[in-house]
Amino acid sequence: MDFMLTEEQEFFKKTVTDTIDRIVTPKAQEIDEKDEFPWDVWKEFTKLGYIGLRYPEEMGGMNADKIMCMIFYEEIARASVGFAQSVIMNMLMGTYFLFRFGNDAIKKRCLYPAIRGEKIATICFTEDQSGSDLGATRTTAVKDGSGWRINGTKMWITSGPICDFCTVLATTDPSKGLKGLNFFLVEEGTEGFSSGQTINKLGCRGSVTGELVFDNVWVPDENLLGKELGKGVVYVGDILDEVRLMTGAMALGIAKGAYNEALEYSRKRIAFGQPIAKFQLIREKFAEMDTLMNAARMLLYYGSWLLENKMDCRIIAAEAKILATEVCLKVVDELTRIYGANAFAYEYTPQRYFRDARFLLYGGGTHEVLKDFIGRTLIGKL
Ligand SMILES: Cc1cc2nc3c(=O)[nH]c(=O)nc-3n(C[C@H](O)[C@H](O)[C@H](O)COP(=O)(O)OP(=O)(O)OC[C@H]3O[C@@H](n4cnc5c(N)ncnc54)[C@H](O)[C@@H]3O)c2cc1C
């Protein structure tokens, strides 16, 4: 066994942390308050090439291993989860199906510019009546000449109001449920494709989220992203572990940011003539938070190591996502206790961590659904 990061990973971690603290951290509170996409931060940050972290160098990527990716997700979410959400959407789910199934023209037109940060990408699963239950997808794609005609409305789409293209899940055969689902590329400017209502969110603000409408949208055959019809859910399954680990890393990032704030505050806040950090009950909180964060990070890195080495990590990835998110909720809760009444004021940061932490309960799979999956897999067929 080896628990050490490699020299390259250590160097990467330091560079990423410094860069994020220079470009993103100082803007985090403003991004949350304005709840507008921070184009200035995006332009400065995407120049550095991190969007292509997991993609091959010949595509403009960095070919980084899975541990490095987790380090990145954690660090950027530590600074600003609103900004992180849009960045990571371009890095992973917004571009994955183009990378895997797009032809050369699609890659040149959409994937490479998205990796360079010149185009905004997103993925559309969710509808008003289908979240966890993808089998209830109502958006349809019907064969029409040399292409497909798409109709439906997607909800809760990250970067939806500003996206240049999206990968949309639609059914080509509603009678087949999950086995009728496929992914299609739809680009901005396509007739019938528009942005609907923008959602005023509790947290993860600055990542603009909204509805996308597909009203008789026609796309050519090459925009069907997948080799075989009806295999959409199988293709999602191939990236699911990475997505779950990524959301776990984001949760850990928020936890780390909250922990750092708690530490700084408890050192300088005076009560009964001494810094509150000197009280045993406050110290206990730090002992607990650190223990939980270390445990979550170990599970997360273990899952990422399994993934990197192409080993089965389905259960560990789901467990790591759940643990990291629950730890995150616990840490932000402790932050609001340590900060006292100031945690209740919008001018301080704890309220932001408190709101942002809730987001990780849904992205990457709800805990009820993940626990059901873990339990079913462990128990096996009865
Ligand atoms: C900030 C934000 C950004 C998002 N971005 C995107 C995006 O870019 N693209 C996109 O497609 N979606 C996006 N989503 C939506 C997200 O993927 C969904 O919220 C998620 O899939 C859960 O679906 P739901 O919210 O409809 O909950 P539901 O699936 O309706 O679940 C409601 C409750 O029922 C429980 N439940 C459901 N099924 C079961 C079961 N089988 N067993 C036990 N309990 C169950 C759930 O655990 C939950 O407690 C985003 C959401 C947020 C908050």
The ligand as an SDF file (V2000), in Angstrom:
LIG
                    3D

 53 58  0  0  0  0  0  0  0  0999 V2000
  -27.8460   23.1870   -8.5480 C   0  0  0  0  0  0  0  0  0  0  0  0
  -28.3530   22.0240   -9.3540 C   0  0  0  0  0  0  0  0  0  0  0  0
  -27.8370   21.8110  -10.6230 C   0  0  0  0  0  0  0  0  0  0  0  0
  -28.3160   20.7690  -11.4170 C   0  0  0  0  0  0  0  0  0  0  0  0
  -27.8150   20.6070  -12.6750 N   0  0  0  0  0  0  0  0  0  0  0  0
  -28.3510   19.6580  -13.4870 C   0  0  0  0  0  0  0  0  0  0  0  0
  -27.9180   19.5400  -14.8520 C   0  0  0  0  0  0  0  0  0  0  0  0
  -27.0360   20.2470  -15.3090 O   0  0  0  0  0  0  0  0  0  0  0  0
  -28.5210   18.6220  -15.6370 N   0  0  0  0  0  0  0  0  0  0  0  0
  -29.5110   17.8020  -15.1780 C   0  0  0  0  0  0  0  0  0  0  0  0
  -29.9990   16.9840  -15.9440 O   0  0  0  0  0  0  0  0  0  0  0  0
  -29.9440   17.8980  -13.8860 N   0  0  0  0  0  0  0  0  0  0  0  0
  -29.3870   18.8010  -13.0360 C   0  0  0  0  0  0  0  0  0  0  0  0
  -29.8210   18.9120  -11.7290 N   0  0  0  0  0  0  0  0  0  0  0  0
  -30.9070   18.0310  -11.2610 C   0  0  0  0  0  0  0  0  0  0  0  0
  -30.4000   16.8400  -10.4610 C   0  0  0  0  0  0  0  0  0  0  0  0
  -29.6930   15.9770  -11.2920 O   0  0  0  0  0  0  0  0  0  0  0  0
  -31.6350   16.1870   -9.8160 C   0  0  0  0  0  0  0  0  0  0  0  0
  -31.9940   17.0410   -8.7530 O   0  0  0  0  0  0  0  0  0  0  0  0
  -31.3800   14.8010   -9.3090 C   0  0  0  0  0  0  0  0  0  0  0  0
  -31.2770   13.9150  -10.3820 O   0  0  0  0  0  0  0  0  0  0  0  0
  -32.5100   14.3110   -8.3770 C   0  0  0  0  0  0  0  0  0  0  0  0
  -33.7370   14.4170   -9.0050 O   0  0  0  0  0  0  0  0  0  0  0  0
  -34.9550   15.2350   -8.3370 P   0  0  0  0  0  0  0  0  0  0  0  0
  -34.4260   16.4810   -7.7510 O   0  0  0  0  0  0  0  0  0  0  0  0
  -36.0150   15.3290   -9.3580 O   0  0  0  0  0  0  0  0  0  0  0  0
  -35.4600   14.3280   -7.1310 O   0  0  0  0  0  0  0  0  0  0  0  0
  -36.3870   13.0320   -7.2080 P   0  0  0  0  0  0  0  0  0  0  0  0
  -35.7440   12.0030   -8.0540 O   0  0  0  0  0  0  0  0  0  0  0  0
  -37.7760   13.4330   -7.5350 O   0  0  0  0  0  0  0  0  0  0  0  0
  -36.3200   12.5710   -5.6900 O   0  0  0  0  0  0  0  0  0  0  0  0
  -37.1530   13.1330   -4.6650 C   0  0  0  0  0  0  0  0  0  0  0  0
  -36.9260   12.3210   -3.3860 C   0  0  0  0  0  0  0  0  0  0  0  0
  -37.3370   10.9570   -3.6040 O   0  0  0  0  0  0  0  0  0  0  0  0
  -36.2690   10.0850   -3.3210 C   0  0  0  0  0  0  0  0  0  0  0  0
  -36.2710    8.9350   -4.2390 N   0  0  0  0  0  0  0  0  0  0  0  0
  -36.3720    8.9300   -5.6010 C   0  0  0  0  0  0  0  0  0  0  0  0
  -36.2710    7.6820   -6.0800 N   0  0  0  0  0  0  0  0  0  0  0  0
  -36.0860    6.8730   -5.0040 C   0  0  0  0  0  0  0  0  0  0  0  0
  -35.8850    5.4630   -4.8180 C   0  0  0  0  0  0  0  0  0  0  0  0
  -35.8390    4.6300   -5.8710 N   0  0  0  0  0  0  0  0  0  0  0  0
  -35.7150    4.9990   -3.5660 N   0  0  0  0  0  0  0  0  0  0  0  0
  -35.7460    5.8340   -2.4890 C   0  0  0  0  0  0  0  0  0  0  0  0
  -35.9270    7.1580   -2.5810 N   0  0  0  0  0  0  0  0  0  0  0  0
  -36.0810    7.6770   -3.8260 C   0  0  0  0  0  0  0  0  0  0  0  0
  -35.0040   10.9240   -3.5230 C   0  0  0  0  0  0  0  0  0  0  0  0
  -33.9000   10.3680   -2.8330 O   0  0  0  0  0  0  0  0  0  0  0  0
  -35.4450   12.2620   -2.9640 C   0  0  0  0  0  0  0  0  0  0  0  0
  -35.3670   12.2160   -1.5620 O   0  0  0  0  0  0  0  0  0  0  0  0
  -29.3340   19.9100  -10.9030 C   0  0  0  0  0  0  0  0  0  0  0  0
  -29.8160   20.1020   -9.5980 C   0  0  0  0  0  0  0  0  0  0  0  0
  -29.3370   21.1440   -8.8340 C   0  0  0  0  0  0  0  0  0  0  0  0
  -29.8950   21.3350   -7.4570 C   0  0  0  0  0  0  0  0  0  0  0  0
  1  2  1  0
  2  3  1  0
  2 52  2  0
  3  4  2  0
  4  5  1  0
  4 50  1  0
  5  6  2  0
  6  7  1  0
  6 13  1  0
  7  8  2  0
  7  9  1  0
  9 10  1  0
 10 11  2  0
 10 12  1  0
 12 13  2  0
 13 14  1  0
 14 15  1  0
 14 50  1  0
 15 16  1  0
 16 17  1  0
 16 18  1  0
 18 19  1  0
 18 20  1  0
 20 21  1  0
 20 22  1  0
 22 23  1  0
 23 24  1  0
 24 25  2  0
 24 26  1  0
 24 27  1  0
 27 28  1  0
 28 29  2  0
 28 30  1  0
 28 31  1  0
 31 32  1  0
 32 33  1  0
 33 34  1  0
 33 48  1  0
 34 35  1  0
 35 36  1  0
 35 46  1  0
 36 37  1  0
 36 45  1  0
 37 38  2  0
 38 39  1  0
 39 40  1  0
 39 45  2  0
 40 41  1  0
 40 42  2  0
 42 43  1  0
 43 44  2  0
 44 45  1  0
 46 47  1  0
 46 48  1  0
 48 49  1  0
 50 51  2  0
 51 52  1  0
 52 53  1  0
M  END
$$$$
